[in-house]
Amino acid sequence: MKTLLLVLAICITAAGQTQPKLVPQKITLKTGKAFSLNVAEGFEMIPAAEGLKRVRFFAKAPDGRIFVTDMYNLADNKRGTIYILDGFDPESGKFAAVKTYLNGLHNPNSVQFYRDGEGQDWIYIAETGKLTRRKFKSGEEKPTDTAPQTLATFPNYGLSYKYGGWHLTRTIAFGENGKMYVSVGSSCNSCVEKEEVRATILEMNPDGSDQRVYAKGLRNAVGLRWYGNYLFATNQGSDHLGLQRPDETFYAVKDGADYGWPYCHSANGKIIADPKLKRPGGCANVTAPYAHFPARSSALGFDYFDDADAPEALRGAFLVALHGSTNKSIDHGYKIAIMRKDEPLGDFITGFLQNGRVMGRPCDIFKLDESSFLFTDDFSGIVYLVRKKGTATTIAEPTPSVPPPALEPAADANQTRSQGPGTCLSVVLIFAAFFRVLI
């Protein structure tokens, strides 16, 4: 009986993991501006670097330094920058300096580092129209390789609707299989693309060879990360089906999969057909998302907290930056969400939209250790540190991440599951039946 009660207690604890209590925290910037955000109890937020522009995605260099991209503003421009966040103080949680590594870039959304089989480190830079790489030397503060290699080119129509331009960002991720993956968004809200690379994730070798479409039907997969043998991606839904659908989606991306856009969408996790664009076969073979978020919430960067000693609020969870809808009246997004498969979505940080006033827009999340992470706010140009209170964060060497559990979607792609508490209840019933037999 004690064992049964213990299992039940564990289940009750697990079922409550997605909804930590949020408490107000005052944020004061160097400019003197002050406001409050709501943060998971037991954690603190620190403006670790300020004064940037449209700061976007993180990467850790082989020498342990944090690099971050900056797209300058919302316009299609060539004023983008890659910064080095230098001189991190574990006690204060702040960076001593923000150094310009490279500027004059065309909307640089993502950089990544890779060490080839000969031990040479490379820095990869994703701009709107091209993917380049340069040799990288430990400790360099400017590129020492002044002859970048162009590995791939992409449509770069920019924001001119006359030419069908849309979705300026490109995101890079490397798999443990030694391949490189790059996401390329659609040219429109809803259309049949003329260019094969649009609305896809591409796979290629680190030198750019053997490029192919890895997955398609993803309108705009901005967040892209590998965990173990799985590539995960956030994806932004279309804007023509109303204010409450389709979902923003999250996928464990499969090689060769078609995720439906522009013909099929997700609404509350179920696959639905587009009312105007039809295709033979309909949506029967479209894969349901691993998870989904409210329409127009704009799911971007994310990271996964797999550590056994992580705080309960983070353990076994993805943190996902919900950038927020440009239509502020919808009030979707503008938060950092807690996401576990088959469990209700939770909140970790809220308050970036207050009575129609924007306090920030979370963009990317970068885990530092089991209880701390960085995130970018590309509205205010701030890099925040979030950590468990009473801890002194260090920027540790990267460690392999254990992939999340339950990667396979539901057997019926048109149905969603909600088995978090239900699975636990099944365990309790099994134990109860077992003890009844013994009695």
C-alpha positions, 0 to 999 in steps of 0.5 A: 500500500505504501508503494501505491501511495508513493506512485500516486504522489509521484503522479500528482507531482508530475501532473503539476509540473507544467504550471509553476507559480509566477511571481512579479519581478522588477526589471531595471535597465541601464537607461533607467526604464523599469517594468515588471515581468512575471517569472517562475517562482524561485528564479531571477531575471537579469539583463545580461547585455543591453543596447543591441538592436534586433538580437536573434539567435545564439551559438557557442564557439569552440572556445566557449564564448557566446556569439549572437546574431543581430538583424538590426531592425524589421526592414530588409537591410544589410546592417546586420551584425554578429556579436561576441558576448564576452567577459561573463561574471558568474556572480552578477550574471552580466557580460562585461562587453559586447564585441562586434565580430562581423557587420554589414550582413544581410539579415543574419538570423543564425550562426553555428560552429562545426569542427571537421574531420581534420580538426579545423573549426568553421563558423557558418553564417546564414543570411537571407540570400546565402550560407557562407563559412569561414575558418575559425580560430580560438579567441579571434575577435574578428574573422581571420579568414577573409575569404568566405566560402559560399556554400548555398544560395537562397531566394532573397526577394526581401519584403517586396510583395511585388516580387512575392518576397517573405520570410527573411530568416535562415536557421542552421543546425548540425546533426550528430550524423555530420550533416548540416540543416538549413530552414528556408521559409515560404515566399508568401502566406498561402501559395503554391511555391515555384522554388523547391527550396521554399518552405523546407528544411534542407540537408547538405554536407558541411562543405555545402555538397549533396544538398537536398530537401529533407522535409517540406510543407513547413511555412516558416521553420525558424527554430531548429535544433538537434537532440540526439538523433532527432531534429526539432523545429518550430513552425509558424502557421498561415494567417488567412484562417482567422485569428484562432487558427491554424496553430503554431506548431512544433515537430520532431522532423522526419526525413522525407516528411511533408508537413502539409503547407499550403494545403493542410494545417493544424488546428488544436493539434488536428490536421485540417484541409485548407478551404481553397488550396486542394491537392489529390489525396487531401491531408490523410498522410500529413503528420500531426505536430509533436506539440502546438501553440496558439495561433499567431503566437509566433513560436521561435527559439527553444531549448530542452532541459533533460538534466535529472537534477534540473529544478522541477519547473524545467525538468524534462521540458522544452522552453519555447520563446513565443515571440507574439502576434503583431496584432496585439489585440489577439494577446497570443504569445509574448511569453516563454512557455513550458512544453512537455509532450501530451501535457497542457502548455505552461508559462515560465515568463509572461508580461511582455505585453501589458495593456497593449504596450510591448515590453519585449518579444522573446526570440531564442533560448540558450541553455547554460546549465540545468537551472539557467539559460539565456534568452534574446529580446529582439524588440528591446535589444536585450540578452537576459539571463534567467537562473535559479535564485542563489546560484552562480551561473557558469558558461559550461562546455556543451554536453550531449543532450538526451532526446526527449521521450515519446517522439512518435506522433499519434497513430492517427495523424488527425487525432491528438493525445493528452496522456500526461496525467492519463499515463500516470493514472494507468500506472496507479491502476496497475499497481492497485490491481497488483496489490489487490491480488496480493491481498 
